[in-house]
Amino acid sequence: MGVLYTMERHHELLHLWRRQEAAALRVVHLDFHCDMRGMLVDRKEQRAYRIRDRFPVLDQGNFLAHAVMESRVAAVLWVHDDPGGRRDDIGTVKFESDLSALPHRVGRVLRRQNGIPLDYDVTRSAEWEGLREGERLDIDWDYFASLEYPIDSIPARIERFWQSQSEVIPEEASICYSPEYSHPTRELFAEFVTDLASRFGLTIVELEPPTGQLDSTQGGIRNYVPARLHELARSAYRRSLKALKYRGIY
């Protein structure tokens, strides 16, 4: 019987993979966000490169980038709904075709970085055909319950998930609640976890959260700017960045 790991925040999964000494995992990542902030993926070469990250310390927005660079993950299929994906993910993975990736590509050449192999793909949920043999299922609850979605749309999103499933049963799966990004729906989350474990024949194991805080949420300019002013500037930055992405400029 396989295992379904549950957790509060997504970066806890990397701590598990480290304890397992996992390597070369093939992960299907169902998430509103990529969780690969600080990474450049060359889709033509299928190679990944670590790039400058304002918040390099491990957190829930970059845990997959760390996992790739540690060679714990060899393949990622990011499945997201709409809205969702790179267009709506502020600190998102960069592609070789992005205008903003040009300085990183030049630096890569100058530093003679070879990167590491990564079988990478991204698809919308409507086009996903379900799990394939050898893949590990990884779900963020905001894939169903993002604050960007109407709360009453969650049951329909869950039902579409079940309709998309193949007959493949994962040996191991994981799901996190992500309270910062999901509607407060813990009862519905618990029901889905129970249903997922039952349908796949998995044993539920709840992971203990790691000690300490997420370092990337504190420090920097926030120590010197009034909270209200910082929030207004942050909101304006996010709106501007999303406006560019909606026009195809990344």
Backbone bond lengths (Angstrom), bond angles and torsions (degrees), N, CA, C in turn:
res aa  C-N    CA-C-N  psi(-1)  N-CA   C-N-CA  omega(-1)  CA-C   N-CA-C  phi
1 M - - - 1.460 - - 1.516 109.75 -
2 G 1.337 116.49 136.28 1.451 121.60 -179.50 1.520 111.96 -81.85
3 V 1.346 114.34 -174.60 1.461 120.35 -174.56 1.527 109.85 -128.25
4 L 1.327 115.97 140.24 1.449 122.98 171.00 1.525 107.45 -113.12
5 Y 1.327 116.13 111.76 1.464 120.86 179.75 1.528 109.12 -90.60
6 T 1.320 116.27 130.85 1.451 121.44 175.97 1.521 109.15 -113.71
7 M 1.324 116.09 149.79 1.466 120.29 -177.17 1.516 109.28 -155.59
8 E 1.316 115.31 165.82 1.457 120.89 179.43 1.518 111.21 -81.90
9 R 1.343 116.86 -45.60 1.458 121.73 -177.43 1.529 109.59 -129.79
10 H 1.322 114.57 150.40 1.453 119.73 -165.22 1.531 114.56 -69.17
11 H 1.333 117.85 -30.16 1.462 118.70 -176.52 1.527 112.36 -66.70
12 E 1.344 116.69 -14.64 1.464 119.87 176.71 1.524 111.37 -63.00
13 L 1.329 116.49 -22.49 1.461 120.35 -179.78 1.521 111.25 -66.23
14 L 1.333 117.76 -37.74 1.465 119.68 179.39 1.519 110.88 -65.09
15 H 1.316 117.59 -36.60 1.471 119.97 176.52 1.531 110.11 -60.46
16 L 1.330 116.48 -38.77 1.465 120.66 176.70 1.523 110.51 -64.27
17 W 1.328 117.07 -47.51 1.466 120.07 -179.35 1.523 111.43 -60.82
18 R 1.317 116.59 -35.75 1.461 119.39 177.31 1.520 110.98 -65.76
19 R 1.324 117.15 -42.69 1.478 119.91 178.43 1.525 110.46 -64.34
20 Q 1.316 116.39 -34.56 1.467 120.91 179.70 1.523 112.20 -78.42
21 E 1.336 116.40 -10.77 1.467 122.00 -172.51 1.525 109.60 55.24
22 A 1.327 114.76 42.76 1.465 121.17 -178.82 1.525 110.73 -66.40
23 A 1.328 115.59 150.95 1.463 121.18 178.67 1.522 109.15 -152.74
24 A 1.323 115.01 144.70 1.475 122.95 173.21 1.534 112.98 55.60
25 L 1.328 116.61 38.75 1.459 120.36 178.02 1.529 110.27 -71.44
26 R 1.326 115.34 150.00 1.465 121.91 173.59 1.527 106.42 -111.46
27 V 1.333 115.79 109.56 1.457 121.54 -168.84 1.528 111.15 -112.39
28 V 1.327 115.65 129.50 1.459 121.95 169.17 1.522 106.33 -99.39
29 H 1.321 115.49 114.61 1.465 123.31 -168.65 1.527 109.29 -108.22
30 L 1.339 116.83 101.36 1.458 121.91 178.74 1.523 108.31 -92.52
31 D 1.333 116.18 109.78 1.458 119.12 -169.32 1.523 109.79 -163.58
32 F 1.332 116.48 144.82 1.456 121.12 171.35 1.523 109.58 -63.16
33 H 1.369 116.45 -35.50 1.465 123.42 -177.00 1.529 110.74 -108.62
34 C 1.342 115.17 160.39 1.467 119.83 -178.35 1.522 112.70 -81.28
35 D 1.348 117.44 -30.17 1.472 123.14 -175.80 1.528 111.96 60.51
36 M 1.344 115.92 26.85 1.460 122.02 178.47 1.525 111.22 -125.27
37 R 1.320 115.90 32.02 1.462 120.39 176.52 1.529 109.77 -57.03
38 G 1.338 115.72 139.49 1.457 119.32 -179.71 1.517 113.47 85.98
39 M 1.341 116.05 19.73 1.465 119.73 179.94 1.517 110.26 -133.85
40 L 1.327 115.24 140.33 1.463 122.96 173.51 1.522 107.77 -110.79
41 V 1.324 116.54 125.88 1.461 121.64 178.38 1.522 109.40 -111.07
42 D 1.316 115.60 122.15 1.458 121.75 172.72 1.526 106.79 -90.56
43 R 1.321 116.54 102.28 1.474 120.59 -173.78 1.520 111.92 -71.05
44 K 1.340 117.34 -26.09 1.462 119.64 178.43 1.524 110.47 -70.63
45 E 1.333 115.53 -44.90 1.463 120.21 -179.11 1.525 111.96 -85.62
46 Q 1.360 116.56 -14.53 1.459 122.14 -174.10 1.540 110.31 54.79
47 R 1.334 113.87 53.77 1.457 121.17 176.79 1.522 108.95 -134.04
48 A 1.334 115.10 151.97 1.464 121.82 -177.39 1.521 110.22 -118.97
49 Y 1.335 115.13 144.72 1.457 121.79 -178.68 1.525 109.11 -133.67
50 R 1.319 115.61 135.77 1.470 120.34 174.19 1.516 108.25 -79.18
51 I 1.329 116.82 132.34 1.455 121.49 179.08 1.525 109.34 -123.99
52 R 1.317 115.69 173.74 1.457 120.46 -176.48 1.526 110.57 -59.41
53 D 1.328 115.84 132.10 1.454 123.15 -177.73 1.524 107.59 -127.93
54 R 1.321 116.92 126.83 1.470 119.47 178.17 1.525 111.24 -60.33
55 F 1.323 116.26 -29.61 1.457 121.77 -178.70 1.531 109.11 -125.59
56 P 1.329 117.98 76.76 1.461 120.14 -174.76 1.525 114.48 -72.42
57 V 1.346 117.10 -17.88 1.459 119.75 -179.93 1.529 109.57 -64.90
58 L 1.299 116.50 141.62 1.466 121.89 -178.29 1.525 111.52 -54.66
59 D 1.329 115.78 128.44 1.458 121.18 172.24 1.520 108.46 -151.26
60 Q 1.333 115.93 -174.09 1.460 119.48 -174.71 1.526 113.39 -74.12
61 G 1.332 117.34 -10.49 1.460 120.03 178.21 1.511 114.33 -94.09
62 N 1.347 117.49 -6.79 1.474 119.05 -178.53 1.526 113.15 -138.83
63 F 1.335 117.30 12.51 1.465 118.32 -174.76 1.529 112.41 -63.17
64 L 1.340 117.28 -32.97 1.470 119.02 178.94 1.521 111.21 -70.80
65 A 1.334 117.06 -33.64 1.466 119.90 175.76 1.523 110.11 -61.90
66 H 1.332 116.59 -44.19 1.464 120.25 177.05 1.527 110.45 -62.15
67 A 1.333 116.59 -42.25 1.470 120.65 -178.22 1.521 111.03 -63.06
68 V 1.334 116.70 -39.28 1.466 120.61 178.75 1.525 110.20 -66.14
69 M 1.328 117.06 -46.96 1.454 120.46 -177.64 1.523 112.21 -66.96
70 E 1.329 117.40 -24.49 1.466 121.29 175.72 1.522 111.93 -87.19
71 S 1.334 116.86 4.34 1.477 123.85 179.89 1.523 112.30 62.45
72 R 1.317 116.75 24.28 1.473 119.65 175.10 1.525 110.87 -83.47
73 V 1.321 115.91 -22.95 1.461 121.56 178.87 1.523 108.57 -124.31
74 A 1.331 115.87 127.20 1.468 121.08 -179.44 1.519 112.40 -108.57
75 A 1.320 117.23 -13.85 1.464 120.56 -179.10 1.522 109.32 -148.11
76 V 1.322 115.96 137.05 1.460 122.21 177.42 1.520 109.20 -132.66
77 L 1.314 115.83 126.05 1.454 121.57 167.85 1.523 106.32 -113.95
78 W 1.338 116.17 109.98 1.464 120.74 -179.77 1.525 108.39 -91.76
79 V 1.318 115.52 118.62 1.459 122.23 178.44 1.523 107.97 -109.45
80 H 1.317 117.25 125.87 1.462 120.32 179.69 1.521 110.21 -139.18
81 D 1.322 114.99 160.42 1.458 120.74 177.39 1.527 108.45 -94.61
82 D 1.312 116.43 -173.44 1.457 121.96 -179.35 1.534 108.24 -129.76
83 P 1.373 118.29 116.89 1.459 127.14 5.67 1.523 112.09 -67.87
84 G 1.308 114.35 164.15 1.455 122.43 -176.30 1.517 108.88 139.51
85 G 1.319 117.33 178.40 1.448 120.29 -179.44 1.514 112.67 81.95
86 R 1.312 116.09 -170.34 1.471 121.00 -174.29 1.527 111.84 -61.85
87 R 1.298 118.02 -32.71 1.467 121.31 -178.17 1.531 111.79 -62.15
88 D 1.320 116.80 -31.23 1.462 121.07 -176.41 1.521 113.15 -112.61
89 D 1.327 117.17 4.95 1.459 122.55 -179.30 1.529 107.54 -104.96
90 I 1.326 117.14 112.00 1.462 120.46 -172.19 1.529 111.54 -66.46
91 G 1.319 117.93 -57.32 1.466 120.94 179.12 1.504 109.96 -90.99
92 T 1.316 116.82 72.78 1.459 120.40 -168.91 1.521 112.78 -104.71
93 V 1.329 115.62 167.66 1.453 122.37 175.05 1.526 109.49 -62.75
94 K 1.322 117.28 143.71 1.456 121.78 177.20 1.530 109.45 -99.16
95 F 1.340 114.93 147.44 1.454 121.86 174.47 1.524 109.50 -107.47
96 E 1.327 115.96 159.57 1.465 120.69 -177.79 1.518 111.74 -62.76
97 S 1.321 117.98 -22.42 1.461 121.93 -177.95 1.523 113.29 -87.10
98 D 1.329 118.73 -6.86 1.464 121.64 -178.01 1.527 111.19 -70.19
99 L 1.312 115.41 140.05 1.458 120.03 175.80 1.531 110.31 -60.93
100 S 1.318 117.08 -40.31 1.462 121.29 -178.75 1.524 112.72 -71.75
101 A 1.329 117.17 -10.47 1.468 120.43 179.94 1.526 112.23 -86.09
102 L 1.336 116.75 -11.32 1.466 119.75 -175.34 1.534 112.92 -56.98
103 P 1.349 120.02 -47.90 1.472 118.52 178.58 1.528 112.62 -59.80
104 H 1.322 116.36 -36.54 1.465 120.00 179.88 1.527 110.77 -69.20
105 R 1.313 117.39 -36.80 1.465 120.85 178.67 1.522 110.59 -66.43
106 V 1.349 116.74 -40.40 1.464 120.38 177.01 1.516 110.31 -63.99
107 G 1.336 116.35 -45.66 1.463 120.37 178.53 1.507 112.34 -61.11
108 R 1.335 115.97 -35.96 1.459 120.54 178.79 1.521 110.71 -61.76
109 V 1.332 116.09 -41.90 1.465 120.67 179.53 1.526 110.54 -67.38
110 L 1.329 116.44 -45.33 1.456 120.59 -178.23 1.523 111.86 -63.31
111 R 1.326 116.24 -36.46 1.470 120.56 -179.43 1.527 112.23 -88.39
112 R 1.340 115.37 -2.55 1.462 121.49 179.80 1.531 112.20 56.21
113 Q 1.319 114.79 43.95 1.459 119.90 176.92 1.527 110.02 -75.55
114 N 1.303 115.71 134.65 1.457 120.17 177.93 1.527 112.66 -96.03
115 G 1.340 115.56 -18.35 1.450 118.05 -176.42 1.519 111.76 68.22
116 I 1.318 115.30 -174.39 1.460 119.49 177.74 1.528 109.22 -130.65
117 P 1.333 117.89 149.59 1.466 120.38 -179.74 1.527 111.47 -61.94
118 L 1.326 116.02 137.64 1.463 121.53 176.98 1.520 108.90 -149.36
119 D 1.301 116.01 117.37 1.461 122.26 173.95 1.530 106.54 -79.93
120 Y 1.327 115.85 101.06 1.459 120.37 -170.95 1.521 111.55 -121.91
121 D 1.335 115.15 138.19 1.455 120.37 175.14 1.523 108.27 -153.44
122 V 1.324 115.68 160.22 1.461 121.57 178.63 1.517 107.99 -140.61
123 T 1.334 116.35 141.36 1.454 120.18 -178.97 1.518 110.12 -150.16
124 R 1.308 116.09 155.64 1.466 120.82 174.57 1.523 109.47 -79.38
125 S 1.310 115.40 154.65 1.464 120.57 -175.61 1.523 112.51 -60.05
126 A 1.327 116.94 -33.65 1.465 120.03 -178.86 1.522 111.99 -66.50
127 E 1.344 117.10 -20.77 1.458 121.22 -177.64 1.526 113.08 -101.82
128 W 1.322 117.39 -6.04 1.466 120.69 -178.16 1.524 109.56 -76.60
129 E 1.317 116.43 134.37 1.465 121.73 -176.04 1.516 112.86 -104.55
130 G 1.307 117.01 14.83 1.464 119.93 176.41 1.514 112.89 94.89
131 L 1.325 114.60 176.15 1.462 121.14 -176.23 1.526 112.28 -67.24
132 R 1.348 113.92 150.16 1.454 121.22 172.50 1.526 108.42 -115.57
133 E 1.300 115.77 163.11 1.468 120.57 -178.33 1.534 110.58 -55.86
134 G 1.326 115.08 136.63 1.452 121.08 175.84 1.516 115.05 86.56
135 E 1.343 117.59 -2.56 1.462 120.29 -179.11 1.525 111.29 -92.71
136 R 1.322 115.16 146.39 1.463 121.79 174.69 1.519 108.76 -102.54
137 L 1.303 115.85 132.77 1.457 121.70 -179.37 1.523 109.76 -88.45
138 D 1.333 115.87 127.75 1.458 121.51 178.68 1.523 108.34 -132.29
139 I 1.335 116.26 122.76 1.463 121.26 -173.69 1.522 110.82 -124.00
140 D 1.316 114.99 134.30 1.465 121.14 166.33 1.523 106.43 -101.10
141 W 1.329 116.77 133.20 1.463 120.25 -177.37 1.522 112.00 -59.01
142 D 1.342 117.66 -24.95 1.461 118.33 179.28 1.534 111.92 -70.53
143 Y 1.327 117.95 -7.81 1.463 120.93 170.46 1.535 109.64 -61.94
144 F 1.330 116.06 -32.66 1.463 122.24 177.65 1.531 112.31 -102.12
145 A 1.339 116.19 -36.71 1.467 120.57 -165.45 1.523 113.34 -121.80
146 S 1.317 117.74 28.30 1.459 120.53 179.33 1.529 110.94 -54.49
147 L 1.328 115.73 146.54 1.454 120.94 175.29 1.521 111.94 -62.25
148 E 1.345 116.77 -16.41 1.463 121.71 178.07 1.527 112.08 -79.02
149 Y 1.343 117.73 -10.44 1.455 122.05 -178.33 1.528 110.44 -105.73
150 P 1.325 118.14 150.45 1.471 119.88 171.27 1.527 109.32 -62.02
151 I 1.299 116.39 135.79 1.462 119.42 -175.69 1.529 111.64 -62.28
152 D 1.345 116.58 -29.46 1.464 118.67 -179.10 1.527 113.24 -77.29
153 S 1.345 117.11 -1.98 1.464 119.91 177.92 1.527 112.72 -89.45
154 I 1.330 117.60 -6.34 1.465 121.13 -174.73 1.529 112.33 -61.45
155 P 1.339 120.19 -48.90 1.470 118.99 -179.82 1.527 113.29 -56.71
156 A 1.328 117.58 -39.64 1.464 120.22 179.68 1.521 111.08 -67.14
157 R 1.323 117.29 -37.10 1.470 120.91 177.95 1.524 110.62 -65.44
158 I 1.318 116.24 -40.78 1.467 120.32 177.62 1.527 110.31 -63.65
159 E 1.321 116.31 -42.56 1.462 119.88 -179.58 1.523 110.93 -62.97
160 R 1.343 118.16 -39.02 1.466 121.10 177.60 1.525 110.84 -64.70
161 F 1.322 115.99 -33.14 1.463 120.13 176.34 1.519 110.10 -61.80
162 W 1.311 116.98 -46.79 1.460 119.75 -179.19 1.526 111.27 -65.66
163 Q 1.301 117.48 -36.36 1.463 120.61 179.69 1.519 112.31 -68.21
164 S 1.337 117.12 -25.11 1.465 120.42 -177.86 1.518 113.36 -85.09
165 Q 1.333 117.99 -7.82 1.453 120.25 -172.82 1.519 113.25 -73.40
166 S 1.311 114.24 140.92 1.460 121.30 173.48 1.526 107.78 -87.74
167 E 1.321 116.81 -170.81 1.458 120.71 179.38 1.523 112.50 -88.11
168 V 1.330 116.61 0.39 1.465 120.95 -179.08 1.530 109.98 -73.73
169 I 1.317 116.17 132.57 1.460 122.67 178.04 1.524 108.74 -108.10
170 P 1.324 118.67 122.19 1.473 119.67 -179.47 1.523 111.48 -72.46
171 E 1.325 115.85 143.16 1.460 119.71 174.37 1.523 111.15 -73.13
172 E 1.332 115.55 -24.83 1.449 120.63 -178.88 1.518 108.65 -149.39
173 A 1.327 115.43 138.35 1.456 121.09 178.82 1.521 108.60 -140.46
174 S 1.331 115.73 163.73 1.459 120.27 -179.79 1.514 109.38 -146.92
175 I 1.333 115.33 152.23 1.455 121.10 177.82 1.518 109.19 -151.05
176 C 1.335 116.26 137.33 1.463 120.59 177.91 1.526 109.49 -122.20
177 Y 1.319 115.11 155.30 1.465 120.93 -175.16 1.522 113.28 -86.55
178 S 1.333 118.44 -33.95 1.468 123.55 178.41 1.532 112.56 50.13
179 P 1.325 117.86 68.56 1.467 120.37 -175.21 1.522 114.42 -61.70
180 E 1.346 117.97 -26.12 1.462 120.16 -179.50 1.525 112.46 -71.61
181 Y 1.321 117.49 -21.40 1.457 120.67 -172.67 1.522 113.75 -118.57
182 S 1.317 117.44 -5.59 1.466 120.90 -175.79 1.526 111.51 -114.65
183 H 1.324 115.62 151.33 1.462 119.84 171.49 1.528 109.25 -58.39
184 P 1.346 117.98 148.12 1.473 120.51 177.61 1.525 110.92 -69.40
185 T 1.325 115.08 87.05 1.475 121.67 -172.98 1.528 110.15 -133.26
186 R 1.307 117.11 50.98 1.467 120.18 -174.35 1.530 112.53 -63.30
187 E 1.313 117.59 -36.54 1.472 119.39 179.55 1.525 110.78 -64.85
188 L 1.323 116.58 -43.16 1.459 120.18 178.65 1.525 110.44 -66.94
189 F 1.333 116.46 -38.24 1.465 121.42 175.52 1.526 110.35 -58.94
190 A 1.336 116.86 -47.98 1.467 121.13 -179.63 1.525 111.12 -61.72
191 E 1.337 117.25 -39.02 1.465 121.04 177.97 1.529 110.72 -63.39
192 F 1.336 116.20 -42.37 1.459 119.56 179.98 1.526 111.04 -65.89
193 V 1.331 117.05 -41.71 1.471 120.72 178.65 1.527 109.97 -59.06
194 T 1.327 116.74 -45.60 1.468 120.96 179.43 1.523 110.89 -62.27
195 D 1.328 116.44 -43.29 1.465 121.17 -179.97 1.521 111.09 -65.59
196 L 1.336 116.57 -42.67 1.462 121.13 179.59 1.527 110.72 -61.08
197 A 1.323 115.90 -45.93 1.461 119.83 179.57 1.517 111.32 -63.42
198 S 1.321 116.28 -40.38 1.466 120.55 -178.48 1.524 111.74 -66.94
199 R 1.316 117.41 -45.61 1.466 120.65 -176.46 1.524 112.24 -69.41
200 F 1.333 117.22 -32.79 1.454 121.07 -179.42 1.528 112.67 -95.57
201 G 1.326 117.29 -4.23 1.460 120.05 -179.03 1.517 112.86 66.99
202 L 1.346 116.80 42.27 1.451 121.97 -176.62 1.531 111.19 -108.31
203 T 1.309 115.95 149.39 1.458 122.13 173.93 1.524 109.13 -90.85
204 I 1.326 117.05 130.37 1.462 121.63 -178.23 1.522 110.47 -81.65
205 V 1.326 115.89 127.73 1.465 122.44 175.92 1.524 107.80 -127.38
206 E 1.334 117.13 119.14 1.456 121.14 179.70 1.520 109.55 -89.32
207 L 1.324 116.34 124.26 1.456 120.70 -179.33 1.517 111.20 -80.77
208 E 1.309 115.95 140.56 1.458 121.10 174.91 1.525 108.52 -78.28
209 P 1.335 117.90 134.97 1.467 119.28 178.96 1.517 111.08 -65.83
210 P 1.338 117.57 143.66 1.463 120.55 178.17 1.517 110.60 -67.65
211 T 1.302 117.33 155.32 1.460 121.59 179.02 1.520 110.18 -72.49
212 G 1.334 116.08 153.69 1.457 120.60 177.34 1.515 112.55 92.44
213 Q 1.325 115.64 168.72 1.453 123.12 -178.84 1.519 110.53 -99.15
214 L 1.323 115.13 166.63 1.457 120.04 173.30 1.521 107.55 -76.56
215 D 1.320 118.01 109.36 1.454 121.46 -174.28 1.520 113.11 -61.69
216 S 1.315 117.23 -28.34 1.462 119.95 -174.32 1.517 112.77 -72.22
217 T 1.316 119.09 -7.92 1.455 121.02 -177.77 1.517 111.77 -90.50
218 Q 1.308 117.77 -1.40 1.446 120.14 -175.19 1.521 110.10 -134.35
219 G 1.354 114.62 166.60 1.457 120.24 173.21 1.510 113.24 86.12
220 G 1.344 115.71 -166.59 1.452 121.62 179.37 1.507 112.45 64.97
221 I 1.324 115.73 -142.87 1.459 121.56 -175.07 1.524 112.42 -64.07
222 R 1.315 117.49 -22.24 1.459 120.54 -178.59 1.521 112.41 -62.45
223 N 1.322 116.88 -22.80 1.456 120.15 179.47 1.530 112.36 -73.92
224 Y 1.344 118.05 -14.32 1.457 121.17 -171.93 1.531 113.26 -121.53
225 V 1.329 117.71 -10.73 1.462 121.79 -176.48 1.526 109.60 -114.94
226 P 1.336 118.23 136.17 1.468 120.18 176.57 1.521 111.13 -54.12
227 A 1.318 115.53 142.62 1.469 120.85 -173.81 1.527 112.24 -56.19
228 R 1.334 117.24 -42.80 1.460 120.03 -178.07 1.521 111.00 -64.70
229 L 1.337 116.79 -43.52 1.461 120.88 179.44 1.518 111.04 -64.40
230 H 1.334 115.63 -40.54 1.465 119.44 178.84 1.524 110.60 -62.89
231 E 1.343 117.39 -40.74 1.455 120.66 -178.86 1.519 111.28 -67.56
232 L 1.345 117.69 -38.12 1.461 120.63 177.39 1.524 111.36 -64.65
233 A 1.341 116.05 -42.83 1.467 120.24 178.78 1.529 110.55 -65.26
234 R 1.313 116.13 -41.08 1.466 120.45 179.78 1.531 110.52 -63.98
235 S 1.329 116.57 -42.48 1.458 120.60 179.44 1.519 111.28 -63.34
236 A 1.349 116.34 -42.55 1.467 119.74 179.21 1.519 110.77 -64.37
237 Y 1.330 116.69 -40.41 1.468 121.22 178.47 1.527 110.67 -61.19
238 R 1.318 116.29 -45.67 1.465 120.24 -178.02 1.528 111.08 -65.22
239 R 1.333 117.05 -41.39 1.462 120.15 179.70 1.529 110.66 -64.50
240 S 1.339 116.15 -41.21 1.463 120.17 179.63 1.521 111.33 -64.67
241 L 1.326 116.27 -43.59 1.463 120.46 -178.89 1.520 111.13 -65.35
242 K 1.329 117.13 -41.71 1.457 119.83 179.01 1.529 111.14 -66.90
243 A 1.342 116.75 -35.80 1.472 119.50 177.86 1.524 110.77 -61.70
244 L 1.334 116.91 -40.60 1.465 120.19 177.60 1.522 110.73 -64.49
245 K 1.320 116.64 -43.65 1.474 120.21 -178.28 1.535 111.07 -64.33
246 Y 1.324 116.09 -38.48 1.458 118.91 178.93 1.521 111.41 -67.11
247 R 1.327 116.66 -14.85 1.470 120.91 175.02 1.526 111.41 -100.45
248 G 1.310 116.40 9.22 1.455 120.95 175.97 1.508 114.49 85.30
249 I 1.346 118.04 11.96 1.468 121.45 -179.72 1.519 108.61 -104.79
250 Y 1.331 116.06 114.38 1.460 121.03 -177.57 1.522 109.25 -114.76
